[in-house]
Amino acid sequence: MYDTPEDLLKRIRLGEDTALELKAIRLKGKRVVEPKREDLADEIAAMANTADGVLVLGVDDKTKDILGIPREGLEDAERFVFEICNDSIRPPVNFRTYRIEIPDDTGLLQSVLRVEIPRSLFVHESPNGYFHRQGSSKRKMQPEVLARLFQQRSQARLIRFDEQAVPQATFADLDEGLWKRFLGPRTEDAKITLKKLSILAENEAGGEYATVTGVLMCSNKPHQWLPGAFIQAVRYRGIKQDSNYQIDAQEITGHLDKQVSDAMVFVRRNMSVFASKDPGRTEMPQYSDRAVFEAVVNAVAHRDYSIHGSKIRLFLFDNRLELYSPGSLPNTLTVESIALRQSTRNELITSLLSKCPVDDPTSQLERQFLMEKRGDGVPIIMEESRKRSGRDPVYRLIDDAELCLTIWAAMPE
């Protein structure tokens, strides 16, 4: 947006609108004293809540005069924006900065900072509340407007979250080998097919972007756009969560089917295997492969990806495995009915996972694809874990915001 200095200068001369905000900037030493931190945070959050926009620092918003920023102050101005977007707005706002030169009224080149603020996947709160942009001004959102925005971008899913376009994630960011596996024997243009599959989508301005599902299933670094879209795995010595007693730790990243595969490797690497000699030697791992596999697949398939920065956590202790998945239970599902009923939060993600074959040379997982969509995942977890340890797994809903599954380990007799 306004990629060349000439384009930007033309837009500045026309003044502010929904997509353009101008701010003069004043530094005292290395500290930005104008604009005020809270005021600029409100402006940035309003843009992220509304549509793709550009903030230009170094231009008077009233006179449209190009005042510029001293070259030695550009880094300080950039750091000021970074601190605002990460510390003063919740959840943090993604942005891009560009240092460019444009001429003032005398023809002298002045340095300005162009800050691109894409329309966000999330609803952002700044120091003075929730704002959106109407014309050239920010406005505090009325309750009904705010409720509708939350419905579109968060919990209510009038527009399914996993089908929304991800700002800044383009077709080029997707791995060709990963998206080609979903095309099948189609002969039409690949982009057309990917749009039909909702791996690609168009935003309000007509730009093509990868969807939430697209980056989760077809990119190697989904956490680049969805912070927290990975599994934090830790093996602790003993039965308490204490960082002083970590034996092994790994951030499991990559597309979702790779996360499942790598999580299984982590569990197998860190669980004990007991041997019995009655009547012959028999090896008994602490956990059932089938139970752990179903639990991890359910976690990546059904977690709430709209919760900014929340990650799946997989903890192994001497006596148990704990798996934390962000989000409450979908629809009217309860902890008590989880083994009896089926409910899906992310229809598109589960649909694509059902097309991903399982790498299982030993056939222990008894699955051909990652998801069979029969609703038998939880019953398998319950039955297999009960047979292995003699104890029922436990599901707990924590603060209506995180689901925890505890699978008890088999212990040597």
The 8 nearest C-alpha neighbors of each residue, nearest first, counted from 0:
[[1, 2, 53, 115, 52, 7, 51, 3],
 [2, 0, 7, 6, 3, 4, 10, 5],
 [1, 3, 0, 6, 4, 7, 5, 113],
 [4, 2, 6, 5, 1, 7, 8, 0],
 [5, 3, 7, 6, 101, 8, 2, 100],
 [4, 6, 8, 3, 7, 9, 101, 1],
 [7, 5, 1, 9, 3, 8, 4, 10],
 [6, 8, 1, 4, 10, 5, 9, 11],
 [7, 9, 11, 5, 10, 6, 4, 12],
 [10, 8, 6, 12, 7, 11, 5, 13],
 [9, 11, 7, 13, 12, 8, 6, 14],
 [12, 10, 8, 14, 13, 9, 7, 63],
 [11, 13, 9, 10, 14, 8, 63, 64],
 [14, 12, 10, 11, 9, 15, 63, 16],
 [15, 13, 11, 12, 10, 16, 63, 60],
 [14, 16, 19, 135, 20, 21, 13, 17],
 [15, 17, 135, 134, 19, 18, 14, 20],
 [18, 16, 134, 135, 19, 132, 133, 15],
 [17, 19, 52, 16, 53, 51, 20, 50],
 [20, 18, 53, 15, 16, 52, 17, 54],
 [19, 21, 54, 15, 55, 53, 22, 18],
 [22, 20, 60, 55, 58, 54, 56, 59],
 [21, 23, 56, 58, 59, 60, 57, 55],
 [24, 22, 57, 59, 58, 56, 25, 66],
 [23, 25, 33, 57, 34, 56, 22, 26],
 [26, 24, 33, 32, 31, 23, 27, 34],
 [25, 27, 31, 30, 32, 28, 29, 24],
 [28, 26, 30, 29, 31, 32, 25, 33],
 [27, 29, 30, 26, 31, 72, 75, 32],
 [28, 30, 75, 27, 26, 31, 72, 76],
 [29, 31, 27, 26, 28, 32, 75, 79],
 [30, 32, 26, 33, 25, 27, 29, 76],
 [33, 31, 26, 25, 30, 34, 27, 35],
 [34, 32, 25, 35, 24, 31, 26, 23],
 [33, 35, 24, 32, 36, 39, 38, 23],
 [34, 36, 33, 38, 37, 39, 32, 31],
 [35, 37, 39, 38, 40, 34, 83, 33],
 [38, 36, 40, 39, 35, 126, 41, 87],
 [39, 37, 41, 35, 40, 36, 42, 34],
 [38, 40, 42, 41, 36, 37, 43, 35],
 [39, 41, 37, 43, 38, 42, 83, 125],
 [42, 40, 38, 44, 125, 39, 43, 45],
 [43, 41, 39, 45, 40, 44, 137, 46],
 [42, 44, 40, 46, 45, 41, 39, 47],
 [43, 45, 47, 41, 46, 42, 123, 48],
 [46, 44, 131, 130, 48, 42, 132, 43],
 [47, 45, 49, 43, 48, 44, 50, 52],
 [46, 48, 118, 44, 119, 49, 45, 117],
 [49, 47, 45, 46, 131, 122, 44, 119],
 [48, 50, 46, 47, 131, 132, 118, 45],
 [51, 49, 118, 46, 52, 47, 48, 117],
 [52, 50, 117, 118, 116, 18, 46, 47],
 [53, 51, 18, 116, 19, 46, 115, 50],
 [52, 54, 115, 19, 114, 116, 18, 20],
 [53, 55, 20, 114, 21, 113, 19, 56],
 [56, 54, 113, 21, 112, 114, 22, 20],
 [55, 57, 22, 112, 58, 111, 23, 24],
 [56, 58, 67, 23, 111, 66, 24, 68],
 [59, 57, 65, 23, 22, 66, 21, 64],
 [60, 58, 23, 63, 64, 22, 61, 62],
 [61, 59, 21, 63, 22, 62, 58, 23],
 [60, 62, 59, 63, 64, 14, 21, 58],
 [61, 63, 64, 59, 60, 58, 14, 65],
 [64, 62, 59, 60, 61, 58, 65, 12],
 [63, 65, 62, 59, 58, 66, 103, 104],
 [66, 64, 58, 103, 67, 63, 57, 59],
 [67, 65, 57, 58, 64, 59, 23, 68],
 [66, 68, 57, 109, 110, 111, 65, 58],
 [67, 69, 110, 57, 111, 70, 72, 73],
 [70, 68, 72, 71, 73, 67, 110, 109],
 [71, 69, 72, 73, 68, 110, 74, 67],
 [70, 72, 69, 73, 74, 75, 68, 29],
 [73, 71, 69, 75, 70, 74, 76, 68],
 [74, 72, 76, 70, 75, 71, 77, 68],
 [73, 75, 77, 76, 72, 78, 71, 70],
 [76, 74, 78, 72, 77, 73, 29, 79],
 [77, 75, 79, 73, 74, 78, 72, 80],
 [76, 78, 74, 80, 79, 75, 73, 81],
 [77, 79, 81, 75, 80, 76, 82, 74],
 [78, 80, 76, 82, 77, 81, 75, 83],
 [81, 79, 83, 77, 78, 82, 84, 76],
 [82, 80, 78, 84, 79, 83, 85, 77],
 [83, 81, 85, 79, 86, 80, 84, 78],
 [82, 84, 87, 80, 86, 81, 85, 40],
 [85, 83, 92, 81, 91, 82, 88, 86],
 [84, 86, 91, 82, 83, 81, 87, 88],
 [85, 87, 83, 82, 88, 84, 91, 89],
 [88, 86, 83, 84, 85, 125, 40, 126],
 [89, 87, 125, 91, 84, 124, 90, 86],
 [90, 88, 91, 124, 123, 125, 87, 92],
 [89, 91, 123, 88, 307, 92, 124, 121],
 [92, 90, 85, 89, 88, 84, 93, 86],
 [93, 91, 84, 94, 90, 85, 88, 47],
 [92, 94, 91, 116, 95, 117, 84, 119],
 [95, 93, 116, 115, 92, 114, 96, 117],
 [94, 96, 115, 114, 97, 116, 93, 113],
 [95, 97, 114, 113, 115, 112, 94, 98],
 [98, 96, 113, 112, 99, 114, 95, 115],
 [99, 97, 112, 111, 113, 96, 110, 100],
 [98, 100, 111, 110, 97, 112, 101, 4],
 [101, 99, 110, 109, 108, 111, 102, 4],
 [100, 102, 108, 109, 4, 103, 110, 99],
 [103, 101, 108, 106, 107, 109, 104, 100],
 [102, 104, 65, 106, 105, 107, 108, 109],
 [105, 103, 106, 102, 64, 65, 107, 108],
 [104, 106, 103, 107, 102, 108, 65, 109],
 [107, 105, 102, 103, 104, 108, 101, 109],
 [106, 108, 102, 105, 103, 109, 104, 101],
 [109, 107, 102, 101, 100, 103, 106, 110],
 [108, 110, 67, 100, 101, 102, 107, 111],
 [109, 111, 100, 67, 68, 99, 70, 101],
 [112, 110, 57, 67, 99, 68, 56, 98],
 [111, 113, 98, 56, 55, 97, 114, 99],
 [114, 112, 55, 97, 96, 54, 98, 111],
 [113, 115, 96, 54, 53, 95, 55, 112],
 [114, 116, 53, 95, 94, 52, 96, 117],
 [117, 115, 94, 52, 53, 51, 47, 114],
 [118, 116, 51, 166, 119, 47, 52, 115],
 [119, 117, 50, 51, 47, 49, 48, 166],
 [120, 118, 47, 121, 117, 48, 166, 122],
 [119, 121, 152, 165, 118, 122, 166, 163],
 [120, 122, 119, 152, 123, 153, 305, 48],
 [121, 123, 48, 149, 124, 152, 120, 148],
 [124, 122, 89, 44, 90, 121, 48, 88],
 [123, 125, 129, 89, 128, 88, 44, 122],
 [124, 126, 88, 41, 128, 127, 40, 44],
 [127, 125, 128, 37, 87, 41, 124, 88],
 [128, 126, 125, 41, 129, 37, 124, 130],
 [129, 127, 125, 124, 126, 130, 139, 41],
 [128, 130, 124, 139, 140, 125, 123, 131],
 [131, 129, 139, 45, 140, 138, 137, 128],
 [132, 130, 45, 138, 49, 48, 137, 140],
 [131, 133, 137, 45, 136, 138, 49, 46],
 [134, 132, 136, 137, 17, 135, 138, 131],
 [133, 135, 17, 16, 136, 132, 137, 15],
 [134, 136, 16, 17, 15, 133, 132, 137],
 [137, 135, 133, 134, 132, 138, 17, 16],
 [136, 138, 132, 131, 133, 45, 130, 42],
 [139, 137, 130, 131, 132, 140, 136, 133],
 [138, 140, 130, 129, 131, 141, 137, 128],
 [141, 139, 130, 145, 144, 129, 138, 131],
 [140, 142, 144, 143, 145, 139, 146, 138],
 [143, 141, 145, 144, 146, 140, 147, 139],
 [142, 144, 146, 145, 141, 147, 140, 148],
 [145, 143, 147, 141, 146, 142, 140, 148],
 [144, 146, 148, 142, 147, 143, 140, 141],
 [147, 145, 143, 149, 144, 148, 142, 150],
 [146, 148, 150, 144, 145, 149, 143, 151],
 [149, 147, 151, 145, 150, 146, 152, 144],
 [150, 148, 153, 146, 152, 151, 147, 145],
 [151, 149, 155, 147, 148, 153, 152, 156],
 [150, 152, 148, 158, 149, 157, 156, 153],
 [153, 151, 149, 150, 121, 120, 148, 160],
 [154, 152, 149, 150, 305, 151, 155, 156],
 [153, 155, 156, 150, 149, 152, 305, 151],
 [156, 154, 150, 157, 153, 151, 149, 152],
 [157, 155, 159, 158, 154, 150, 151, 160],
 [158, 156, 155, 151, 150, 159, 152, 160],
 [157, 159, 156, 151, 160, 152, 163, 162],
 [160, 158, 156, 162, 161, 157, 163, 345],
 [159, 161, 162, 163, 156, 158, 152, 153],
 [160, 162, 211, 212, 159, 163, 345, 347],
 [163, 161, 160, 210, 159, 211, 197, 212],
 [164, 162, 210, 160, 161, 211, 165, 159],
 [163, 165, 210, 208, 209, 200, 202, 211],
 [164, 166, 210, 168, 209, 211, 208, 163],
 [167, 165, 168, 117, 164, 118, 119, 208],
 [166, 168, 169, 165, 208, 117, 224, 209],
 [169, 167, 209, 208, 166, 165, 172, 170],
 [170, 168, 208, 171, 172, 209, 167, 207],
 [169, 171, 172, 173, 209, 208, 168, 207],
 [170, 172, 169, 173, 174, 168, 175, 209],
 [173, 171, 169, 170, 168, 174, 218, 209],
 [174, 172, 218, 217, 171, 170, 175, 214],
 [173, 175, 177, 218, 176, 217, 178, 172],
 [176, 174, 177, 178, 179, 173, 217, 171],
 [175, 177, 179, 174, 178, 180, 217, 173],
 [176, 178, 217, 174, 175, 179, 180, 218],
 [179, 177, 217, 175, 180, 181, 176, 174],
 [178, 180, 182, 181, 176, 177, 175, 183],
 [179, 181, 178, 182, 177, 183, 176, 355],
 [182, 180, 179, 178, 183, 354, 351, 177],
 [183, 181, 179, 180, 185, 184, 192, 178],
 [182, 184, 185, 181, 180, 179, 186, 192],
 [185, 183, 186, 182, 187, 181, 180, 179],
 [186, 184, 183, 187, 182, 192, 189, 188],
 [185, 187, 184, 188, 189, 183, 182, 192],
 [188, 186, 185, 189, 192, 191, 190, 184],
 [187, 189, 191, 190, 192, 186, 185, 193],
 [190, 188, 192, 191, 193, 187, 182, 186],
 [189, 191, 193, 192, 188, 194, 199, 170],
 [192, 190, 194, 188, 189, 193, 195, 187],
 [191, 193, 195, 189, 194, 190, 196, 188],
 [192, 194, 196, 190, 198, 195, 199, 191],
 [195, 193, 199, 197, 191, 196, 192, 200],
 [196, 194, 192, 197, 193, 191, 198, 199],
 [195, 197, 193, 194, 198, 192, 199, 347],
 [198, 196, 194, 199, 195, 162, 193, 200],
 [197, 199, 213, 193, 210, 196, 194, 209],
 [200, 198, 209, 194, 197, 210, 193, 208],
 [201, 199, 208, 164, 194, 207, 197, 210],
 [200, 202, 207, 206, 205, 208, 203, 164],
 [201, 203, 205, 204, 206, 164, 200, 207],
 [202, 204, 205, 201, 206, 50, 51, 118],
 [205, 203, 202, 206, 201, 51, 50, 207],
 [204, 206, 201, 202, 203, 207, 200, 208],
 [205, 207, 201, 202, 204, 208, 203, 200],
 [208, 206, 201, 200, 205, 169, 202, 199],
 [209, 207, 169, 164, 200, 168, 199, 201],
 [208, 210, 199, 213, 168, 169, 164, 165],
 [211, 209, 164, 213, 163, 212, 165, 198],
 [210, 212, 161, 213, 214, 163, 165, 162],
 [213, 211, 215, 161, 210, 214, 348, 216],
 [214, 212, 198, 210, 209, 211, 217, 216],
 [213, 215, 218, 221, 217, 211, 212, 216],
 [216, 214, 212, 221, 254, 213, 255, 217],
 [215, 217, 254, 213, 214, 255, 212, 218],
 [218, 216, 177, 214, 178, 213, 173, 174],
 [219, 217, 173, 214, 174, 220, 254, 221],
 [218, 220, 253, 254, 221, 217, 174, 252],
 [219, 221, 253, 222, 218, 223, 252, 254],
 [220, 222, 214, 215, 223, 224, 218, 225],
 [223, 221, 225, 226, 228, 224, 220, 227],
 [222, 224, 221, 220, 225, 226, 228, 227],
 [225, 223, 222, 221, 226, 168, 165, 214],
 [224, 226, 222, 228, 223, 221, 227, 308],
 [227, 225, 222, 308, 228, 224, 223, 307],
 [226, 228, 308, 310, 309, 229, 222, 225],
 [229, 227, 222, 226, 225, 310, 221, 230],
 [228, 230, 252, 227, 251, 310, 311, 231],
 [231, 229, 311, 251, 312, 250, 232, 310],
 [230, 232, 250, 312, 313, 311, 249, 251],
 [231, 233, 313, 249, 248, 314, 312, 230],
 [234, 232, 248, 314, 247, 315, 235, 313],
 [233, 235, 315, 247, 246, 245, 314, 316],
 [236, 234, 245, 316, 246, 244, 315, 237],
 [235, 237, 244, 316, 245, 246, 317, 234],
 [238, 236, 317, 316, 239, 235, 244, 318],
 [237, 239, 316, 317, 318, 236, 240, 235],
 [240, 238, 241, 237, 316, 235, 236, 244],
 [241, 239, 235, 242, 238, 244, 316, 314],
 [240, 242, 243, 244, 239, 245, 235, 236],
 [241, 243, 244, 245, 240, 235, 246, 233],
 [244, 242, 241, 245, 235, 240, 246, 236],
 [245, 243, 242, 236, 235, 241, 246, 237],
 [246, 244, 235, 242, 247, 243, 234, 236],
 [245, 247, 234, 235, 236, 244, 248, 233],
 [246, 248, 234, 245, 233, 249, 235, 269],
 [249, 247, 233, 232, 234, 246, 245, 250],
 [248, 250, 232, 251, 231, 233, 247, 265],
 [249, 251, 231, 230, 252, 232, 229, 248],
 [252, 250, 230, 229, 258, 249, 231, 261],
 [253, 251, 229, 258, 250, 230, 220, 254],
 [252, 254, 219, 220, 257, 258, 255, 221],
 [253, 255, 216, 219, 215, 257, 256, 218],
 [254, 256, 258, 257, 216, 215, 253, 259],
 [255, 257, 259, 258, 254, 260, 352, 355],
 [256, 258, 260, 255, 259, 254, 253, 261],
 [257, 259, 255, 261, 256, 260, 251, 252],
 [260, 258, 256, 262, 257, 261, 295, 296],
 [259, 261, 257, 263, 258, 262, 256, 264],
 [262, 260, 264, 258, 263, 259, 257, 265],
 [263, 261, 265, 259, 264, 260, 258, 266],
 [262, 264, 266, 260, 261, 265, 267, 259],
 [263, 265, 261, 267, 262, 266, 268, 260],
 [264, 266, 262, 268, 263, 267, 261, 269],
 [267, 265, 263, 269, 268, 264, 270, 262],
 [268, 266, 264, 269, 265, 270, 263, 288],
 [269, 267, 265, 266, 264, 270, 271, 263],
 [270, 268, 266, 267, 265, 271, 234, 315],
 [269, 271, 267, 266, 268, 285, 272, 284],
 [270, 272, 285, 284, 273, 269, 267, 268],
 [271, 273, 284, 283, 285, 282, 270, 274],
 [274, 272, 283, 282, 284, 411, 271, 275],
 [275, 273, 282, 281, 283, 280, 272, 276],
 [274, 276, 281, 280, 277, 282, 273, 279],
 [277, 275, 280, 279, 278, 281, 274, 282],
 [278, 276, 279, 275, 280, 281, 274, 282],
 [277, 279, 276, 280, 275, 281, 274, 282],
 [280, 278, 276, 277, 281, 275, 274, 282],
 [279, 281, 276, 275, 274, 277, 282, 278],
 [282, 280, 275, 274, 279, 276, 283, 277],
 [281, 283, 274, 273, 275, 272, 284, 280],
 [282, 284, 273, 272, 274, 281, 285, 275],
 [285, 283, 272, 286, 271, 273, 282, 270],
 [286, 284, 409, 408, 271, 272, 270, 283],
 [287, 285, 284, 408, 288, 409, 387, 384],
 [286, 288, 290, 289, 383, 384, 291, 387],
 [289, 287, 291, 290, 292, 286, 364, 363],
 [288, 290, 364, 292, 287, 291, 293, 363],
 [291, 289, 380, 287, 293, 292, 288, 383],
 [292, 290, 294, 288, 293, 289, 295, 287],
 [291, 293, 289, 295, 294, 290, 288, 296],
 [294, 292, 296, 290, 376, 291, 295, 297],
 [293, 295, 291, 297, 292, 296, 290, 298],
 [294, 296, 298, 292, 297, 293, 259, 291],
 [297, 295, 293, 298, 299, 294, 300, 292],
 [298, 296, 300, 294, 295, 299, 301, 293],
 [297, 299, 295, 296, 300, 302, 301, 324],
 [298, 300, 296, 297, 302, 301, 295, 255],
 [301, 299, 297, 298, 349, 296, 302, 348],
 [300, 302, 344, 298, 297, 299, 345, 343],
 [303, 301, 325, 298, 324, 299, 326, 300],
 [302, 304, 326, 305, 325, 306, 301, 344],
 [305, 303, 306, 302, 307, 228, 225, 325],
 [304, 306, 303, 153, 307, 160, 121, 152],
 [307, 305, 304, 309, 303, 308, 325, 326],
 [308, 306, 309, 305, 90, 226, 227, 304],
 [307, 309, 227, 226, 310, 306, 225, 228],
 [310, 308, 227, 307, 306, 325, 311, 226],
 [309, 311, 227, 229, 228, 230, 312, 308],
 [310, 312, 230, 324, 323, 231, 325, 229],
 [311, 313, 231, 323, 230, 322, 232, 310],
 [314, 312, 232, 322, 321, 231, 233, 323],
 [313, 315, 233, 321, 320, 232, 234, 312],
 [314, 316, 320, 234, 235, 319, 233, 321],
 [317, 315, 238, 235, 319, 318, 237, 320],
 [316, 318, 237, 238, 319, 236, 315, 235],
 [319, 317, 408, 316, 407, 238, 320, 410],
 [320, 318, 407, 408, 316, 406, 317, 315],
 [319, 321, 315, 406, 405, 314, 316, 407],
 [322, 320, 405, 314, 404, 313, 315, 406],
 [321, 323, 313, 404, 403, 312, 314, 324],
 [324, 322, 403, 312, 311, 402, 313, 404],
 [323, 325, 311, 402, 302, 298, 401, 403],
 [326, 324, 401, 302, 303, 309, 400, 311],
 [327, 325, 400, 401, 303, 302, 324, 328],
 [326, 328, 400, 399, 401, 329, 402, 396],
 [327, 329, 332, 333, 326, 330, 402, 331],
 [330, 328, 344, 332, 327, 331, 342, 343],
 [329, 331, 332, 328, 342, 344, 343, 333],
 [332, 330, 329, 333, 328, 342, 336, 340],
 [331, 333, 330, 328, 329, 337, 336, 342],
 [334, 332, 336, 335, 337, 331, 328, 329],
 [333, 335, 337, 336, 394, 395, 332, 396],
 [334, 336, 333, 337, 338, 332, 339, 394],
 [337, 335, 333, 339, 338, 334, 340, 332],
 [336, 338, 334, 339, 340, 335, 333, 332],
 [339, 337, 377, 336, 378, 340, 335, 381],
 [340, 338, 336, 337, 341, 378, 377, 335],
 [341, 339, 337, 338, 336, 342, 332, 374],
 [340, 342, 374, 343, 339, 337, 332, 338],
 [343, 341, 329, 344, 340, 332, 330, 374],
 [344, 342, 345, 346, 301, 329, 341, 349],
 [343, 345, 301, 329, 346, 342, 303, 302],
 [346, 344, 348, 347, 343, 301, 161, 349],
 [347, 345, 349, 348, 343, 350, 344, 161],
 [348, 346, 350, 349, 345, 351, 161, 212],
 [349, 347, 351, 350, 345, 346, 212, 352],
 [348, 350, 352, 346, 351, 347, 300, 353],
 [349, 351, 347, 353, 348, 352, 346, 354],
 [350, 352, 354, 353, 348, 349, 347, 355],
 [353, 351, 349, 355, 354, 350, 369, 370],
 [352, 354, 370, 351, 350, 355, 368, 369],
 [353, 355, 352, 351, 368, 356, 350, 181],
 [356, 354, 352, 368, 353, 369, 357, 351],
 [357, 355, 368, 367, 369, 354, 358, 353],
 [358, 356, 368, 367, 369, 359, 355, 366],
 [357, 359, 360, 356, 260, 367, 368, 362],
 [358, 360, 362, 361, 357, 364, 363, 366],
 [361, 359, 362, 358, 363, 357, 364, 365],
 [360, 362, 363, 359, 364, 358, 365, 288],
 [363, 361, 359, 364, 365, 360, 366, 358],
 [362, 364, 361, 365, 289, 359, 288, 360],
 [365, 363, 289, 366, 362, 288, 359, 292],
 [366, 364, 363, 362, 367, 289, 359, 361],
 [367, 365, 364, 368, 357, 369, 362, 371],
 [366, 368, 357, 356, 365, 369, 371, 359],
 [369, 367, 356, 357, 355, 370, 366, 353],
 [370, 368, 357, 352, 353, 355, 356, 371],
 [371, 369, 353, 368, 372, 352, 349, 296],
 [370, 372, 373, 353, 368, 369, 366, 374],
 [373, 371, 370, 374, 353, 349, 375, 350],
 [374, 372, 371, 375, 376, 370, 341, 340],
 [373, 375, 341, 372, 376, 340, 377, 371],
 [374, 376, 378, 373, 377, 379, 372, 338],
 [377, 375, 379, 293, 378, 374, 380, 297],
 [376, 378, 380, 338, 379, 375, 381, 337],
 [379, 377, 381, 375, 380, 338, 376, 382],
 [380, 378, 382, 376, 377, 381, 383, 375],
 [381, 379, 290, 377, 378, 383, 382, 384],
 [382, 380, 378, 379, 384, 383, 392, 385],
 [381, 383, 385, 379, 384, 380, 378, 386],
 [384, 382, 386, 385, 380, 381, 379, 290],
 [385, 383, 387, 386, 381, 382, 380, 388],
 [384, 386, 389, 390, 382, 391, 387, 383],
 [385, 387, 383, 384, 389, 388, 382, 390],
 [386, 388, 384, 385, 409, 389, 383, 287],
 [389, 387, 409, 390, 385, 408, 386, 384],
 [388, 390, 385, 386, 387, 391, 384, 409],
 [391, 389, 385, 388, 392, 407, 384, 386],
 [390, 392, 385, 381, 393, 384, 389, 406],
 [391, 393, 406, 405, 381, 407, 390, 384],
 [394, 392, 405, 404, 391, 395, 406, 403],
 [393, 395, 404, 403, 334, 405, 392, 396],
 [396, 394, 403, 402, 397, 404, 393, 334],
 [395, 397, 402, 399, 401, 403, 398, 394],
 [396, 398, 401, 399, 400, 402, 395, 403],
 [399, 397, 400, 396, 401, 327, 402, 395],
 [400, 398, 327, 397, 396, 401, 326, 328],
 [399, 401, 326, 327, 398, 397, 325, 402],
 [400, 402, 325, 326, 397, 327, 324, 396],
 [403, 401, 396, 324, 323, 395, 397, 325],
 [402, 404, 323, 395, 322, 394, 396, 324],
 [405, 403, 394, 322, 321, 393, 395, 406],
 [404, 406, 321, 393, 392, 320, 407, 394],
 [407, 405, 392, 320, 319, 321, 404, 408],
 [406, 408, 319, 318, 388, 405, 320, 392],
 [409, 407, 319, 285, 318, 388, 286, 410],
 [408, 410, 388, 285, 387, 286, 407, 411],
 [409, 411, 408, 412, 285, 388, 318, 273],
 [412, 410, 273, 409, 274, 275, 283, 285],
 [411, 410, 275, 409, 273, 274, 388, 283]]
